[in-house]
Amino acid sequence: MKKEKHTNYTAAGIAIGTAIGATIGIAMNNLALGTSLGIALGGAFGYVIPKK
């Protein structure tokens, strides 16, 4: 159960990060950079959220 919960939070974190990254990418007119940032932020959110 714990592994599934962690996976769900990580997926949610990646979704949040990707959305933020896409917004940054569009704002900077560089979607590839935004997507890369989104994946990185998503990974960070994915690991941070379950610890709270």
C-alpha positions as CSV (number, residue, x, y, z in Angstrom):
1,M,0.0,0.0,0.0
2,K,2.8,2.4,0.9
3,K,4.5,1.9,-2.5
4,E,1.3,2.5,-4.4
5,K,0.7,5.7,-2.3
6,H,4.2,6.9,-3.0
7,T,3.7,6.2,-6.7
8,N,0.5,8.2,-6.8
9,Y,2.0,11.1,-5.0
10,T,5.0,11.0,-7.4
11,A,2.7,11.0,-10.4
12,A,0.8,13.9,-9.0
13,G,4.1,15.7,-8.3
14,I,5.2,15.1,-11.9
15,A,1.9,16.4,-13.2
16,I,2.2,19.6,-11.1
17,G,5.8,20.1,-12.1
18,T,5.1,19.5,-15.7
19,A,2.3,22.0,-15.6
20,I,4.6,24.6,-14.0
21,G,7.4,23.8,-16.4
22,A,5.0,24.1,-19.4
23,T,3.9,27.5,-18.1
24,I,7.5,28.6,-17.7
25,G,8.4,27.2,-21.2
26,I,5.5,29.1,-22.9
27,A,6.4,32.3,-21.0
28,M,10.1,31.9,-22.1
29,N,9.0,30.8,-25.6
30,N,11.1,27.6,-25.0
31,L,8.8,24.6,-24.5
32,A,11.6,22.1,-24.5
33,L,13.3,23.9,-21.6
34,G,10.0,24.2,-19.8
35,T,9.3,20.5,-20.2
36,S,12.8,19.6,-18.8
37,L,12.2,21.9,-15.8
38,G,8.7,20.4,-15.4
39,I,10.1,16.9,-15.2
40,A,12.8,18.0,-12.7
41,L,10.3,19.9,-10.6
42,G,7.9,17.0,-10.9
43,G,10.5,14.6,-9.5
44,A,11.2,17.1,-6.6
45,F,7.4,17.5,-5.8
46,G,7.0,13.7,-6.1
47,Y,9.6,13.1,-3.4
48,V,8.7,16.1,-1.2
49,I,4.9,15.5,-1.0
50,P,5.0,12.0,0.6
51,K,7.4,13.1,3.4
52,K,4.9,15.7,4.7
